């Protein structure tokens, strides 16, 4: 399994770091994140063994963040559209 590992650098929220720190040791963080992402990628609707309710909460927070990003993008598009309409009058 060591052959298929790669070192990466991620920027995550403070809350996500707190969750990560509370559910994995410093040496096991990569394994924990790998399990989350692999489960998410499979879309199986299940959580790998060893992950608990707090891990599910972390996944939900990620999904919520995606929703907030989409909302922010929509607001920006609406503002741009309103400005374009106002300038065309």
PDB file of N, CA, C and O in Angstrom:
ATOM      1  N   UNK A   1       0.818  -1.190   0.000  1.00  0.00           N
ATOM      2  CA  UNK A   1       0.000   0.000   0.000  1.00  0.00           C
ATOM      3  C   UNK A   1       0.866   1.260   0.000  1.00  0.00           C
ATOM      4  O   UNK A   1       0.409   2.320  -0.426  1.00  0.00           O
ATOM      5  N   UNK A   2       2.089   1.159   0.464  1.00  0.00           N
ATOM      6  CA  UNK A   2       2.968   2.322   0.524  1.00  0.00           C
ATOM      7  C   UNK A   2       3.297   2.845  -0.867  1.00  0.00           C
ATOM      8  O   UNK A   2       3.633   4.018  -1.028  1.00  0.00           O
ATOM      9  N   UNK A   3       3.202   1.982  -1.870  1.00  0.00           N
ATOM     10  CA  UNK A   3       3.535   2.389  -3.240  1.00  0.00           C
ATOM     11  C   UNK A   3       2.531   3.365  -3.825  1.00  0.00           C
ATOM     12  O   UNK A   3       2.887   4.145  -4.709  1.00  0.00           O
ATOM     13  N   UNK A   4       1.285   3.348  -3.360  1.00  0.00           N
ATOM     14  CA  UNK A   4       0.261   4.197  -3.953  1.00  0.00           C
ATOM     15  C   UNK A   4      -0.020   5.458  -3.129  1.00  0.00           C
ATOM     16  O   UNK A   4      -1.081   6.068  -3.259  1.00  0.00           O
ATOM     17  N   UNK A   5       0.937   5.841  -2.282  1.00  0.00           N
ATOM     18  CA  UNK A   5       0.758   7.039  -1.468  1.00  0.00           C
ATOM     19  C   UNK A   5       1.546   8.195  -2.052  1.00  0.00           C
ATOM     20  O   UNK A   5       2.623   8.009  -2.619  1.00  0.00           O
ATOM     21  N   UNK A   6       0.993   9.395  -1.907  1.00  0.00           N
ATOM     22  CA  UNK A   6       1.657  10.616  -2.349  1.00  0.00           C
ATOM     23  C   UNK A   6       1.540  11.657  -1.262  1.00  0.00           C
ATOM     24  O   UNK A   6       0.536  11.713  -0.553  1.00  0.00           O
ATOM     25  N   UNK A   7       2.556  12.477  -1.129  1.00  0.00           N
ATOM     26  CA  UNK A   7       2.526  13.564  -0.153  1.00  0.00           C
ATOM     27  C   UNK A   7       1.855  14.770  -0.811  1.00  0.00           C
ATOM     28  O   UNK A   7       2.219  15.159  -1.921  1.00  0.00           O
ATOM     29  N   UNK A   8       0.872  15.361  -0.122  1.00  0.00           N
ATOM     30  CA  UNK A   8       0.173  16.540  -0.623  1.00  0.00           C
ATOM     31  C   UNK A   8       0.063  17.574   0.489  1.00  0.00           C
ATOM     32  O   UNK A   8       0.165  17.242   1.670  1.00  0.00           O
ATOM     33  N   UNK A   9      -0.143  18.807   0.110  1.00  0.00           N
ATOM     34  CA  UNK A   9      -0.376  19.887   1.056  1.00  0.00           C
ATOM     35  C   UNK A   9      -1.778  20.412   0.813  1.00  0.00           C
ATOM     36  O   UNK A   9      -2.136  20.744  -0.317  1.00  0.00           O
ATOM     37  N   UNK A  10      -2.573  20.488   1.873  1.00  0.00           N
ATOM     38  CA  UNK A  10      -3.954  20.953   1.772  1.00  0.00           C
ATOM     39  C   UNK A  10      -4.158  22.173   2.653  1.00  0.00           C
ATOM     40  O   UNK A  10      -3.521  22.308   3.698  1.00  0.00           O
ATOM     41  N   UNK A  11      -5.032  23.043   2.237  1.00  0.00           N
ATOM     42  CA  UNK A  11      -5.469  24.160   3.067  1.00  0.00           C
ATOM     43  C   UNK A  11      -6.898  23.867   3.484  1.00  0.00           C
ATOM     44  O   UNK A  11      -7.798  23.785   2.648  1.00  0.00           O
ATOM     45  N   UNK A  12      -7.100  23.711   4.796  1.00  0.00           N
ATOM     46  CA  UNK A  12      -8.432  23.379   5.297  1.00  0.00           C
ATOM     47  C   UNK A  12      -8.805  24.359   6.411  1.00  0.00           C
ATOM     48  O   UNK A  12      -7.953  25.073   6.940  1.00  0.00           O
ATOM     49  N   UNK A  13     -10.079  24.378   6.752  1.00  0.00           N
ATOM     50  CA  UNK A  13     -10.568  25.319   7.764  1.00  0.00           C
ATOM     51  C   UNK A  13     -10.075  24.924   9.151  1.00  0.00           C
ATOM     52  O   UNK A  13      -9.672  23.785   9.385  1.00  0.00           O
ATOM     53  N   UNK A  14     -10.117  25.879  10.051  1.00  0.00           N
ATOM     54  CA  UNK A  14      -9.724  25.632  11.438  1.00  0.00           C
ATOM     55  C   UNK A  14     -10.607  24.563  12.062  1.00  0.00           C
ATOM     56  O   UNK A  14     -10.126  23.704  12.800  1.00  0.00           O
ATOM     57  N   UNK A  15     -11.883  24.619  11.768  1.00  0.00           N
ATOM     58  CA  UNK A  15     -12.807  23.615  12.315  1.00  0.00           C
ATOM     59  C   UNK A  15     -12.467  22.218  11.801  1.00  0.00           C
ATOM     60  O   UNK A  15     -12.516  21.243  12.551  1.00  0.00           O
ATOM     61  N   UNK A  16     -12.124  22.132  10.526  1.00  0.00           N
ATOM     62  CA  UNK A  16     -11.749  20.832   9.969  1.00  0.00           C
ATOM     63  C   UNK A  16     -10.470  20.316  10.620  1.00  0.00           C
ATOM     64  O   UNK A  16     -10.342  19.116  10.862  1.00  0.00           O
ATOM     65  N   UNK A  17      -9.531  21.201  10.903  1.00  0.00           N
ATOM     66  CA  UNK A  17      -8.288  20.805  11.576  1.00  0.00           C
ATOM     67  C   UNK A  17      -8.603  20.274  12.971  1.00  0.00           C
ATOM     68  O   UNK A  17      -8.042  19.263  13.394  1.00  0.00           O
ATOM     69  N   UNK A  18      -9.493  20.950  13.682  1.00  0.00           N
ATOM     70  CA  UNK A  18      -9.865  20.507  15.026  1.00  0.00           C
ATOM     71  C   UNK A  18     -10.474  19.112  14.989  1.00  0.00           C
ATOM     72  O   UNK A  18     -10.163  18.270  15.831  1.00  0.00           O
ATOM     73  N   UNK A  19     -11.332  18.875  14.023  1.00  0.00           N
ATOM     74  CA  UNK A  19     -11.954  17.552  13.884  1.00  0.00           C
ATOM     75  C   UNK A  19     -10.880  16.525  13.558  1.00  0.00           C
ATOM     76  O   UNK A  19     -10.848  15.444  14.147  1.00  0.00           O
ATOM     77  N   UNK A  20     -10.017  16.856  12.635  1.00  0.00           N
ATOM     78  CA  UNK A  20      -8.945  15.940  12.239  1.00  0.00           C
ATOM     79  C   UNK A  20      -8.060  15.606  13.429  1.00  0.00           C
ATOM     80  O   UNK A  20      -7.721  14.442  13.644  1.00  0.00           O
ATOM     81  N   UNK A  21      -7.682  16.614  14.201  1.00  0.00           N
ATOM     82  CA  UNK A  21      -6.826  16.401  15.369  1.00  0.00           C
ATOM     83  C   UNK A  21      -7.518  15.572  16.450  1.00  0.00           C
ATOM     84  O   UNK A  21      -6.869  14.807  17.164  1.00  0.00           O
ATOM     85  N   UNK A  22      -8.837  15.727  16.568  1.00  0.00           N
ATOM     86  CA  UNK A  22      -9.545  14.990  17.614  1.00  0.00           C
ATOM     87  C   UNK A  22      -9.812  13.537  17.230  1.00  0.00           C
ATOM     88  O   UNK A  22     -10.161  12.726  18.088  1.00  0.00           O
ATOM     89  N   UNK A  23      -9.651  13.198  15.947  1.00  0.00           N
ATOM     90  CA  UNK A  23      -9.984  11.839  15.507  1.00  0.00           C
ATOM     91  C   UNK A  23      -8.820  11.056  14.936  1.00  0.00           C
ATOM     92  O   UNK A  23      -8.984   9.910  14.516  1.00  0.00           O
ATOM     93  N   UNK A  24      -7.654  11.663  14.918  1.00  0.00           N
ATOM     94  CA  UNK A  24      -6.506  10.914  14.419  1.00  0.00           C
ATOM     95  C   UNK A  24      -5.236  11.495  15.010  1.00  0.00           C
ATOM     96  O   UNK A  24      -5.151  12.683  15.323  1.00  0.00           O
ATOM     97  N   UNK A  25      -4.264  10.629  15.152  1.00  0.00           N
ATOM     98  CA  UNK A  25      -2.964  11.099  15.631  1.00  0.00           C
ATOM     99  C   UNK A  25      -2.257  11.802  14.479  1.00  0.00           C
ATOM    100  O   UNK A  25      -2.663  11.682  13.324  1.00  0.00           O
ATOM    101  N   UNK A  26      -1.214  12.525  14.799  1.00  0.00           N
ATOM    102  CA  UNK A  26      -0.487  13.253  13.760  1.00  0.00           C
ATOM    103  C   UNK A  26       0.024  12.309  12.675  1.00  0.00           C
ATOM    104  O   UNK A  26       0.064  12.678  11.501  1.00  0.00           O
ATOM    105  N   UNK A  27       0.410  11.115  13.053  1.00  0.00           N
ATOM    106  CA  UNK A  27       0.948  10.152  12.094  1.00  0.00           C
ATOM    107  C   UNK A  27      -0.131   9.439  11.289  1.00  0.00           C
ATOM    108  O   UNK A  27       0.167   8.841  10.255  1.00  0.00           O
ATOM    109  N   UNK A  28      -1.376   9.494  11.744  1.00  0.00           N
ATOM    110  CA  UNK A  28      -2.471   8.771  11.068  1.00  0.00           C
ATOM    111  C   UNK A  28      -3.420   9.697  10.324  1.00  0.00           C
ATOM    112  O   UNK A  28      -4.432   9.229   9.804  1.00  0.00           O
ATOM    113  N   UNK A  29      -3.132  10.993  10.253  1.00  0.00           N
ATOM    114  CA  UNK A  29      -4.038  11.939   9.592  1.00  0.00           C
ATOM    115  C   UNK A  29      -4.230  11.612   8.121  1.00  0.00           C
ATOM    116  O   UNK A  29      -5.349  11.672   7.614  1.00  0.00           O
ATOM    117  N   UNK A  30      -3.163  11.271   7.441  1.00  0.00           N
ATOM    118  CA  UNK A  30      -3.268  10.938   6.022  1.00  0.00           C
ATOM    119  C   UNK A  30      -4.170   9.747   5.782  1.00  0.00           C
ATOM    120  O   UNK A  30      -4.967   9.738   4.843  1.00  0.00           O
ATOM    121  N   UNK A  31      -4.042   8.738   6.636  1.00  0.00           N
ATOM    122  CA  UNK A  31      -4.886   7.551   6.525  1.00  0.00           C
ATOM    123  C   UNK A  31      -6.350   7.909   6.751  1.00  0.00           C
ATOM    124  O   UNK A  31      -7.234   7.442   6.033  1.00  0.00           O
ATOM    125  N   UNK A  32      -6.593   8.743   7.756  1.00  0.00           N
ATOM    126  CA  UNK A  32      -7.959   9.172   8.076  1.00  0.00           C
ATOM    127  C   UNK A  32      -8.576   9.923   6.896  1.00  0.00           C
ATOM    128  O   UNK A  32      -9.694   9.617   6.480  1.00  0.00           O
ATOM    129  N   UNK A  33      -7.853  10.898   6.360  1.00  0.00           N
ATOM    130  CA  UNK A  33      -8.355  11.693   5.226  1.00  0.00           C
ATOM    131  C   UNK A  33      -8.515  10.797   4.001  1.00  0.00           C
ATOM    132  O   UNK A  33      -9.481  10.945   3.252  1.00  0.00           O
ATOM    133  N   UNK A  34      -7.588   9.880   3.789  1.00  0.00           N
ATOM    134  CA  UNK A  34      -7.694   8.957   2.657  1.00  0.00           C
ATOM    135  C   UNK A  34      -8.975   8.139   2.744  1.00  0.00           C
ATOM    136  O   UNK A  34      -9.678   7.970   1.746  1.00  0.00           O
ATOM    137  N   UNK A  35      -9.281   7.629   3.937  1.00  0.00           N
ATOM    138  CA  UNK A  35     -10.508   6.841   4.105  1.00  0.00           C
ATOM    139  C   UNK A  35     -11.742   7.681   3.808  1.00  0.00           C
ATOM    140  O   UNK A  35     -12.671   7.216   3.146  1.00  0.00           O
ATOM    141  N   UNK A  36     -11.751   8.914   4.296  1.00  0.00           N
ATOM    142  CA  UNK A  36     -12.896   9.790   4.031  1.00  0.00           C
ATOM    143  C   UNK A  36     -13.070  10.018   2.533  1.00  0.00           C
ATOM    144  O   UNK A  36     -14.171   9.879   2.001  1.00  0.00           O
ATOM    145  N   UNK A  37     -11.982  10.368   1.860  1.00  0.00           N
ATOM    146  CA  UNK A  37     -12.062  10.690   0.438  1.00  0.00           C
ATOM    147  C   UNK A  37     -12.384   9.467  -0.411  1.00  0.00           C
ATOM    148  O   UNK A  37     -13.149   9.560  -1.371  1.00  0.00           O
ATOM    149  N   UNK A  38     -11.806   8.326  -0.064  1.00  0.00           N
ATOM    150  CA  UNK A  38     -12.103   7.110  -0.816  1.00  0.00           C
ATOM    151  C   UNK A  38     -13.574   6.735  -0.681  1.00  0.00           C
ATOM    152  O   UNK A  38     -14.215   6.346  -1.658  1.00  0.00           O
ATOM    153  N   UNK A  39     -14.100   6.853   0.523  1.00  0.00           N
ATOM    154  CA  UNK A  39     -15.518   6.559   0.746  1.00  0.00           C
ATOM    155  C   UNK A  39     -16.386   7.532  -0.037  1.00  0.00           C
ATOM    156  O   UNK A  39     -17.354   7.129  -0.681  1.00  0.00           O
ATOM    157  N   UNK A  40     -16.043   8.799   0.019  1.00  0.00           N
ATOM    158  CA  UNK A  40     -16.783   9.826  -0.711  1.00  0.00           C
ATOM    159  C   UNK A  40     -16.724   9.563  -2.217  1.00  0.00           C
ATOM    160  O   UNK A  40     -17.733   9.675  -2.913  1.00  0.00           O
ATOM    161  N   UNK A  41     -15.551   9.219  -2.705  1.00  0.00           N
ATOM    162  CA  UNK A  41     -15.374   8.953  -4.134  1.00  0.00           C
ATOM    163  C   UNK A  41     -16.156   7.751  -4.624  1.00  0.00           C
ATOM    164  O   UNK A  41     -16.639   7.741  -5.757  1.00  0.00           O
ATOM    165  N   UNK A  42     -16.284   6.754  -3.796  1.00  0.00           N
ATOM    166  CA  UNK A  42     -17.064   5.573  -4.179  1.00  0.00           C
ATOM    167  C   UNK A  42     -18.548   5.875  -4.177  1.00  0.00           C
ATOM    168  O   UNK A  42     -19.326   5.201  -4.852  1.00  0.00           O
ATOM    169  N   UNK A  43     -18.940   6.885  -3.422  1.00  0.00           N
ATOM    170  CA  UNK A  43     -20.360   7.238  -3.353  1.00  0.00           C
ATOM    171  C   UNK A  43     -21.205   6.120  -2.803  1.00  0.00           C
ATOM    172  O   UNK A  43     -22.393   6.015  -3.108  1.00  0.00           O
ATOM    173  N   UNK A  44     -20.595   5.293  -1.998  1.00  0.00           N
ATOM    174  CA  UNK A  44     -21.281   4.107  -1.513  1.00  0.00           C
ATOM    175  C   UNK A  44     -22.320   4.412  -0.439  1.00  0.00           C
ATOM    176  O   UNK A  44     -23.164   3.570  -0.130  1.00  0.00           O
ATOM    177  N   UNK A  45     -22.259   5.601   0.122  1.00  0.00           N
ATOM    178  CA  UNK A  45     -23.197   5.926   1.180  1.00  0.00           C
ATOM    179  C   UNK A  45     -22.848   5.261   2.493  1.00  0.00           C
ATOM    180  O   UNK A  45     -23.629   5.289   3.443  1.00  0.00           O
ATOM    181  N   UNK A  46     -21.676   4.665   2.540  1.00  0.00           N
ATOM    182  CA  UNK A  46     -21.238   4.031   3.779  1.00  0.00           C
ATOM    183  C   UNK A  46     -19.933   4.663   4.224  1.00  0.00           C
ATOM    184  O   UNK A  46     -19.239   5.320   3.448  1.00  0.00           O
ATOM    185  N   UNK A  47     -19.627   4.455   5.456  1.00  0.00           N
ATOM    186  CA  UNK A  47     -18.407   5.002   6.032  1.00  0.00           C
ATOM    187  C   UNK A  47     -17.480   3.841   6.356  1.00  0.00           C
ATOM    188  O   UNK A  47     -17.928   2.829   6.896  1.00  0.00           O
ATOM    189  N   UNK A  48     -16.195   3.969   6.037  1.00  0.00           N
ATOM    190  CA  UNK A  48     -15.265   2.883   6.347  1.00  0.00           C
ATOM    191  C   UNK A  48     -15.257   2.582   7.845  1.00  0.00           C
ATOM    192  O   UNK A  48     -15.514   3.461   8.667  1.00  0.00           O
ATOM    193  N   UNK A  49     -14.961   1.342   8.185  1.00  0.00           N
ATOM    194  CA  UNK A  49     -14.904   0.986   9.594  1.00  0.00           C
ATOM    195  C   UNK A  49     -13.862   1.841  10.300  1.00  0.00           C
ATOM    196  O   UNK A  49     -12.845   2.208   9.712  1.00  0.00           O
ATOM    197  N   UNK A  50     -14.118   2.148  11.544  1.00  0.00           N
ATOM    198  CA  UNK A  50     -13.196   2.974  12.304  1.00  0.00           C
ATOM    199  C   UNK A  50     -13.568   4.446  12.299  1.00  0.00           C
ATOM    200  O   UNK A  50     -12.996   5.226  13.060  1.00  0.00           O
ATOM    201  N   UNK A  51     -14.507   4.841  11.463  1.00  0.00           N
ATOM    202  CA  UNK A  51     -14.954   6.232  11.444  1.00  0.00           C
ATOM    203  C   UNK A  51     -16.233   6.332  12.255  1.00  0.00           C
ATOM    204  O   UNK A  51     -17.096   5.458  12.188  1.00  0.00           O
ATOM    205  N   UNK A  52     -16.343   7.400  13.016  1.00  0.00           N
ATOM    206  CA  UNK A  52     -17.471   7.538  13.919  1.00  0.00           C
ATOM    207  C   UNK A  52     -18.377   8.699  13.516  1.00  0.00           C
ATOM    208  O   UNK A  52     -18.247   9.252  12.425  1.00  0.00           O
ATOM    209  N   UNK A  53     -19.275   9.051  14.390  1.00  0.00           N
ATOM    210  CA  UNK A  53     -20.238  10.110  14.125  1.00  0.00           C
ATOM    211  C   UNK A  53     -19.527  11.431  13.815  1.00  0.00           C
ATOM    212  O   UNK A  53     -19.955  12.178  12.935  1.00  0.00           O
ATOM    213  N   UNK A  54     -18.456  11.711  14.530  1.00  0.00           N
ATOM    214  CA  UNK A  54     -17.729  12.955  14.293  1.00  0.00           C
ATOM    215  C   UNK A  54     -17.117  12.972  12.892  1.00  0.00           C
ATOM    216  O   UNK A  54     -17.022  14.028  12.267  1.00  0.00           O
ATOM    217  N   UNK A  55     -16.712  11.825  12.412  1.00  0.00           N
ATOM    218  CA  UNK A  55     -16.186  11.728  11.048  1.00  0.00           C
ATOM    219  C   UNK A  55     -17.279  12.028  10.029  1.00  0.00           C
ATOM    220  O   UNK A  55     -17.044  12.712   9.033  1.00  0.00           O
ATOM    221  N   UNK A  56     -18.463  11.513  10.287  1.00  0.00           N
ATOM    222  CA  UNK A  56     -19.601  11.818   9.420  1.00  0.00           C
ATOM    223  C   UNK A  56     -19.905  13.312   9.453  1.00  0.00           C
ATOM    224  O   UNK A  56     -20.242  13.912   8.432  1.00  0.00           O
ATOM    225  N   UNK A  57     -19.782  13.904  10.641  1.00  0.00           N
ATOM    226  CA  UNK A  57     -20.000  15.340  10.787  1.00  0.00           C
ATOM    227  C   UNK A  57     -19.019  16.116   9.913  1.00  0.00           C
ATOM    228  O   UNK A  57     -19.387  17.116   9.297  1.00  0.00           O
ATOM    229  N   UNK A  58     -17.779  15.655   9.862  1.00  0.00           N
ATOM    230  CA  UNK A  58     -16.775  16.293   9.020  1.00  0.00           C
ATOM    231  C   UNK A  58     -17.181  16.221   7.547  1.00  0.00           C
ATOM    232  O   UNK A  58     -17.032  17.196   6.811  1.00  0.00           O
ATOM    233  N   UNK A  59     -17.685  15.089   7.128  1.00  0.00           N
ATOM    234  CA  UNK A  59     -18.144  14.951   5.749  1.00  0.00           C
ATOM    235  C   UNK A  59     -19.303  15.907   5.469  1.00  0.00           C
ATOM    236  O   UNK A  59     -19.340  16.556   4.423  1.00  0.00           O
ATOM    237  N   UNK A  60     -20.231  15.990   6.390  1.00  0.00           N
ATOM    238  CA  UNK A  60     -21.377  16.888   6.216  1.00  0.00           C
ATOM    239  C   UNK A  60     -20.905  18.340   6.144  1.00  0.00           C
ATOM    240  O   UNK A  60     -21.414  19.120   5.340  1.00  0.00           O
ATOM    241  N   UNK A  61     -19.931  18.701   6.984  1.00  0.00           N
ATOM    242  CA  UNK A  61     -19.390  20.059   6.935  1.00  0.00           C
ATOM    243  C   UNK A  61     -18.786  20.362   5.566  1.00  0.00           C
ATOM    244  O   UNK A  61     -18.925  21.473   5.055  1.00  0.00           O
ATOM    245  N   UNK A  62     -18.129  19.392   4.985  1.00  0.00           N
ATOM    246  CA  UNK A  62     -17.571  19.577   3.644  1.00  0.00           C
ATOM    247  C   UNK A  62     -18.656  19.817   2.607  1.00  0.00           C
ATOM    248  O   UNK A  62     -18.521  20.679   1.738  1.00  0.00           O
ATOM    249  N   UNK A  63     -19.712  19.060   2.706  1.00  0.00           N
ATOM    250  CA  UNK A  63     -20.832  19.226   1.778  1.00  0.00           C
ATOM    251  C   UNK A  63     -21.490  20.590   1.981  1.00  0.00           C
ATOM    252  O   UNK A  63     -21.861  21.258   1.016  1.00  0.00           O
ATOM    253  N   UNK A  64     -21.630  20.996   3.245  1.00  0.00           N
ATOM    254  CA  UNK A  64     -22.222  22.302   3.535  1.00  0.00           C
ATOM    255  C   UNK A  64     -21.343  23.423   2.987  1.00  0.00           C
ATOM    256  O   UNK A  64     -21.853  24.423   2.480  1.00  0.00           O
ATOM    257  N   UNK A  65     -20.037  23.260   3.086  1.00  0.00           N
ATOM    258  CA  UNK A  65     -19.120  24.279   2.564  1.00  0.00           C
ATOM    259  C   UNK A  65     -19.281  24.409   1.058  1.00  0.00           C
ATOM    260  O   UNK A  65     -19.234  25.516   0.521  1.00  0.00           O
ATOM    261  N   UNK A  66     -19.469  23.289   0.372  1.00  0.00           N
ATOM    262  CA  UNK A  66     -19.695  23.340  -1.070  1.00  0.00           C
ATOM    263  C   UNK A  66     -20.976  24.100  -1.384  1.00  0.00           C
ATOM    264  O   UNK A  66     -21.026  24.872  -2.342  1.00  0.00           O
ATOM    265  N   UNK A  67     -22.004  23.882  -0.582  1.00  0.00           N
ATOM    266  CA  UNK A  67     -23.265  24.604  -0.775  1.00  0.00           C
ATOM    267  C   UNK A  67     -23.095  26.099  -0.556  1.00  0.00           C
ATOM    268  O   UNK A  67     -23.646  26.906  -1.304  1.00  0.00           O
ATOM    269  N   UNK A  68     -22.331  26.470   0.470  1.00  0.00           N
ATOM    270  CA  UNK A  68     -22.081  27.887   0.736  1.00  0.00           C
ATOM    271  C   UNK A  68     -21.286  28.523  -0.406  1.00  0.00           C
ATOM    272  O   UNK A  68     -21.542  29.666  -0.786  1.00  0.00           O
ATOM    273  N   UNK A  69     -20.328  27.783  -0.943  1.00  0.00           N
ATOM    274  CA  UNK A  69     -19.563  28.301  -2.080  1.00  0.00           C
ATOM    275  C   UNK A  69     -20.466  28.526  -3.284  1.00  0.00           C
ATOM    276  O   UNK A  69     -20.337  29.531  -3.983  1.00  0.00           O
ATOM    277  N   UNK A  70     -21.374  27.597  -3.524  1.00  0.00           N
ATOM    278  CA  UNK A  70     -22.308  27.752  -4.640  1.00  0.00           C
ATOM    279  C   UNK A  70     -23.218  28.955  -4.414  1.00  0.00           C
ATOM    280  O   UNK A  70     -23.505  29.706  -5.347  1.00  0.00           O
ATOM    281  N   UNK A  71     -23.672  29.137  -3.175  1.00  0.00           N
ATOM    282  CA  UNK A  71     -24.508  30.300  -2.857  1.00  0.00           C
ATOM    283  C   UNK A  71     -23.755  31.604  -3.103  1.00  0.00           C
ATOM    284  O   UNK A  71     -24.301  32.549  -3.674  1.00  0.00           O
ATOM    285  N   UNK A  72     -22.508  31.645  -2.671  1.00  0.00           N
ATOM    286  CA  UNK A  72     -21.702  32.858  -2.854  1.00  0.00           C
ATOM    287  C   UNK A  72     -21.496  33.153  -4.336  1.00  0.00           C
ATOM    288  O   UNK A  72     -21.553  34.307  -4.758  1.00  0.00           O
ATOM    289  N   UNK A  73     -21.258  32.110  -5.121  1.00  0.00           N
ATOM    290  CA  UNK A  73     -21.084  32.309  -6.564  1.00  0.00           C
ATOM    291  C   UNK A  73     -22.371  32.812  -7.197  1.00  0.00           C
ATOM    292  O   UNK A  73     -22.335  33.682  -8.068  1.00  0.00           O
ATOM    293  N   UNK A  74     -23.502  32.277  -6.770  1.00  0.00           N
ATOM    294  CA  UNK A  74     -24.786  32.714  -7.304  1.00  0.00           C
ATOM    295  C   UNK A  74     -25.047  34.171  -6.974  1.00  0.00           C
ATOM    296  O   UNK A  74     -25.522  34.919  -7.828  1.00  0.00           O
ATOM    297  N   UNK A  75     -24.749  34.587  -5.760  1.00  0.00           N
ATOM    298  CA  UNK A  75     -24.930  35.988  -5.368  1.00  0.00           C
ATOM    299  C   UNK A  75     -24.067  36.886  -6.243  1.00  0.00           C
ATOM    300  O   UNK A  75     -24.518  37.946  -6.677  1.00  0.00           O
ATOM    301  N   UNK A  76     -22.844  36.477  -6.504  1.00  0.00           N
ATOM    302  CA  UNK A  76     -21.947  37.279  -7.341  1.00  0.00           C
ATOM    303  C   UNK A  76     -22.493  37.396  -8.765  1.00  0.00           C
ATOM    304  O   UNK A  76     -22.441  38.468  -9.367  1.00  0.00           O
ATOM    305  N   UNK A  77     -23.011  36.301  -9.294  1.00  0.00           N
ATOM    306  CA  UNK A  77     -23.595  36.331 -10.638  1.00  0.00           C
ATOM    307  C   UNK A  77     -24.821  37.242 -10.660  1.00  0.00           C
ATOM    308  O   UNK A  77     -25.011  38.008 -11.604  1.00  0.00           O
ATOM    309  N   UNK A  78     -25.641  37.159  -9.634  1.00  0.00           N
ATOM    310  CA  UNK A  78     -26.829  38.020  -9.563  1.00  0.00           C
ATOM    311  C   UNK A  78     -26.428  39.485  -9.490  1.00  0.00           C
ATOM    312  O   UNK A  78     -27.049  40.327 -10.140  1.00  0.00           O
ATOM    313  N   UNK A  79     -25.408  39.801  -8.714  1.00  0.00           N
ATOM    314  CA  UNK A  79     -24.941  41.183  -8.601  1.00  0.00           C
ATOM    315  C   UNK A  79     -24.386  41.685  -9.931  1.00  0.00           C
ATOM    316  O   UNK A  79     -24.648  42.819 -10.334  1.00  0.00           O
ATOM    317  N   UNK A  80     -23.631  40.847 -10.598  1.00  0.00           N
ATOM    318  CA  UNK A  80     -23.067  41.213 -11.901  1.00  0.00           C
ATOM    319  C   UNK A  80     -24.181  41.450 -12.910  1.00  0.00           C
ATOM    320  O   UNK A  80     -24.139  42.418 -13.670  1.00  0.00           O
ATOM    321  N   UNK A  81     -25.165  40.579 -12.920  1.00  0.00           N
ATOM    322  CA  UNK A  81     -26.291  40.715 -13.828  1.00  0.00           C
ATOM    323  C   UNK A  81     -27.073  41.993 -13.541  1.00  0.00           C
ATOM    324  O   UNK A  81     -27.460  42.706 -14.467  1.00  0.00           O
ATOM    325  N   UNK A  82     -27.306  42.282 -12.272  1.00  0.00           N
ATOM    326  CA  UNK A  82     -28.016  43.505 -11.900  1.00  0.00           C
ATOM    327  C   UNK A  82     -27.245  44.736 -12.337  1.00  0.00           C
ATOM    328  O   UNK A  82     -27.837  45.707 -12.807  1.00  0.00           O
ATOM    329  N   UNK A  83     -25.916  44.701 -12.185  1.00  0.00           N
ATOM    330  CA  UNK A  83     -25.090  45.831 -12.609  1.00  0.00           C
ATOM    331  C   UNK A  83     -25.129  45.993 -14.118  1.00  0.00           C
ATOM    332  O   UNK A  83     -25.167  47.120 -14.611  1.00  0.00           O
ATOM    333  N   UNK A  84     -25.121  44.902 -14.859  1.00  0.00           N
ATOM    334  CA  UNK A  84     -25.178  44.956 -16.320  1.00  0.00           C
ATOM    335  C   UNK A  84     -26.529  45.528 -16.771  1.00  0.00           C
ATOM    336  O   UNK A  84     -26.583  46.351 -17.684  1.00  0.00           O
ATOM    337  N   UNK A  85     -27.601  45.094 -16.137  1.00  0.00           N
ATOM    338  CA  UNK A  85     -28.939  45.602 -16.496  1.00  0.00           C
ATOM    339  C   UNK A  85     -29.028  47.099 -16.192  1.00  0.00           C
ATOM    340  O   UNK A  85     -29.548  47.877 -16.991  1.00  0.00           O
ATOM    341  N   UNK A  86     -28.511  47.486 -15.020  1.00  0.00           N
ATOM    342  CA  UNK A  86     -28.566  48.899 -14.631  1.00  0.00           C
ATOM    343  C   UNK A  86     -27.744  49.763 -15.572  1.00  0.00           C
ATOM    344  O   UNK A  86     -28.149  50.884 -15.878  1.00  0.00           O
ATOM    345  N   UNK A  87     -26.605  49.278 -16.038  1.00  0.00           N
ATOM    346  CA  UNK A  87     -25.758  50.092 -16.919  1.00  0.00           C
ATOM    347  C   UNK A  87     -26.283  50.146 -18.344  1.00  0.00           C
ATOM    348  O   UNK A  87     -25.901  51.030 -19.112  1.00  0.00           O
ATOM    349  N   UNK A  88     -27.151  49.215 -18.706  1.00  0.00           N
ATOM    350  CA  UNK A  88     -27.689  49.220 -20.067  1.00  0.00           C
ATOM    351  C   UNK A  88     -28.894  50.147 -20.214  1.00  0.00           C
ATOM    352  O   UNK A  88     -29.373  50.371 -21.326  1.00  0.00           O
ATOM    353  N   UNK A  89     -29.373  50.674 -19.126  1.00  0.00           N
ATOM    354  CA  UNK A  89     -30.558  51.546 -19.166  1.00  0.00           C
ATOM    355  C   UNK A  89     -30.194  52.964 -19.426  1.00  0.00           C
ATOM    356  O   UNK A  89     -31.071  53.825 -19.491  1.00  0.00           O
TER     357      UNK A  89
END
